[in-house]
Amino acid sequence: MKKDKILMIIGSLGLLLLFIFPLWTITLVAPQYPEPLGMHIHINRLSDGVQFNDVNNIDLLNHYIGMALLPTEDNVKNGKVEPFAEFTIMPIIVVIMSILGIIFAIIGKRNLYLVWVVVLAILGSVGVFDFYLWLYDYGHNLDPKAVLKITDPITGELMAYQPPIFGFKQMLNFEVYSFPAAGLYIILSAALLCILAYYINTKRKTRLN
Amino acid sequence: MKRILKSTIAIIVLSMVMVACGPTTSKKGGSKGVLSGSQAERAYVAPGEHDEYYGFISGGFSGQLAVYGLPSGRLFRVIPVFSQDPEKGYGYSEETIPMLMTSHGFVPWGDSHHPDISQTNGELDGRWIFINENNTPRVARISLETFETEEIMEIPNSAGNHSSAFVTENSEYVVAGTRFGVPTPQKDIPISEYKSNFKGSLTFLKIDPENGLMNIAFQIRMPGFNFDLAHPGRGDSHGWFFFSSYNTEEASTLLEVNASQNDKDFIAAINWKKIEEYVAQGVGTMEPARYAHNVWDDHTHTATTTMEKEVLIINPEDVPGAIYFLPTPKSPHGCDVDPTGEYIIGSGKLAATITVHSFSKMLKAIEDKAFDGETYSIPIINYEAVNYGSLEQPGLGPLHTEFDTRGNGYTTFFISSEVVKWNIKDLVVIDRKPTFYSVGHLMIPGGNSRKPFDKYLVAMNKITKDRYLPTGPEACQSAQLYDISGEKMELLLDFPTIGEPHYAAGCPADLLASKSVKIFKLEDNTHPYATKSEADSKVVRKGNEVHIYMTMIRSHFSPDNIEGVKVGDKVFFHVTNLEQDFDVPHGISMLGANTSELLTMPGRTETFVWEPKEIGVWPFYCTDFCSALHQEMQGYVRVSPKGSKIPISYTIDEEVPGEDL
């Protein structure tokens, strides 16, 4: 099989690793949490970032500032919170992209590779933007009965608790860190493999011409 | 009376002579000033730093086991074992009450003496720590993952379980030797008929290598000597166990004189491997007995008591070749085996010498039948034939010896208040340091194994007098930390302890720290009254019993408003801590309940009983400062008169838990 096809197939199949590895990780450190709390965000679920029960423990702390419950399996099952539609949609998209990638590889047209990587980039950007919207929503849509209501010393308004999408932010006693996780690098690698496939294909074509 | 007086005078004179002849060491600090040198630094563990070793120091008459860090001497935790502990609800909660059950009923107090850590291949493995109870003879097993008591076995036909709870080098057995001779089985006879009617039982408890569960494999019915301490053989002497004894005179009154007459008492050498073989061949008699076996379960979070009904008795005459006596001067206390397993050190507590027996000489003496007769069908090995040598005049009142890896022994001297370092092979004193005062046992982490961690030595003192700020007539007892890494010992630190620091065990911190349990998983909780989510919390009446299925999570109880309870009801609070986060216990206490608080670890269910006697509205609250809203974590129970028609109702935030679903 030609090199570009192999690369394209590896990249496409690689996307399926997103069912295992998280896209993003948010980590919280506080004086009382020298061993931090962590939350992994996957395409289809949330998972404990550092140790057992982290997500539930973050959920528990969030209630002091009136933050909405997280869509954990238990919370959804007990009807306490609506499930994230994204957790249903994203797996479907990943599977479709994977299949599509393999089909394009079999066809072996370089323009199709380009189409695939552009679609992947668009989907990725939409995903990140969607993630930002959720962070904004969780940070601002606070329960008016929250026990901790703290006003911002500068603006005089009620403090919001929007976690950073990338990097570090101090939120009350917590240092919040938010960084892409293995999943995002898997997507980037798939994109790179696809671009590489495009170049190999182009080179071969030029040589033939 | 005259004889008593004479003996007393003799002892006093002897003591004076010994003290006069003994080494003179300056008191106070015991060196050129602890603070001037680097000693303080070496015992200093900076804030946030961890200690290098765990030290488990028994609480003596407190009945508990305290966990310290070494070298800092900081107290981390008191593990309740044989005594009730209202702070932790131990022996008060319905789940833990069975831990303190005995054949005599519920006993709220105990006297804990000798902790010993389990071993594999002669090295500490850090799975469990065993400890004995003296007064109501018992042996406990404590988990070194949860630092909680998991099992307590009562010892039948025993009284004053003192030579215990030492383990063999593969944790095959933990032993329990009786300090008092008693009629065995118990019977109503004149005390003066002690001789030959009173017996001293040596009990071998088999340890299940999988889960640590103990069962009494056999009990050797020895003559009514007083068995004091014991240690297992190791290396070549693995398979043997050595028990020191005093009162071979078999006196039953004024023992301080009458049990101190014989020039030599005995160390009993027991070949337990041989006895195992005899037992396998059917030797021994199953006799009726009654003793409690209490086992804790970390899934039901509940202890259960089983009354055992029989015990296998081995008489020495039935197991020829398995039991010998080694004559040892003057009421030996310590009976310690060095890391190679060759030397058996007897510390005659009234002697001015330390006796060193040789295991290889003992084997040869047995082969050559070098016996000086026998007593109660047990051969007495000729002293010269078994003795390696003696350390002459090392101090006064030797009690207990532990070892380093360099062939040295470290022995405590109660009467002359000092620790003496000496070379076993050469039988010479290398160094001596004072203790403050009247030291009993000492401990070197792993000092009872093939592999001592010989950096520190902890000496445990019975008397402190002027060492600390006075606190009324009862002064604290203390431990003292010495650095033994060099040629000379150096006193680094004094620290007060709980109760009487009777004996200790220690191990490197990294053997235990990483496997220390943080929470109990809620999904593994099989307590019959567990409430695993707030939605399931409820109150159920059954006749005059009211069962409250309550949950706790930061920072509320569910339910927290309960009505319909009546005077004369028996109210069971079955409280589950729903937290699954480390270091978030919740407590609960009820105004008017005649019991302690509960202190419930994450994922655990515990129960206390309240029998309301007065009408009214009575509060309960969280007793462990759990969170920023701990003070708000509270609730009410309304108590109506007897015969009231008010039905049971329960709510949280004005809703019935789980009803909004």
Interface residues (C-beta under 8 A of the other chain):
Chain A: E35 F52 N53 N56 N57 L60 Y64 N78 G79 V147 L148
Chain B: I519 K521 S533 A535 I553 R554 E579 Q580 D581 F582 A628 L629 L661
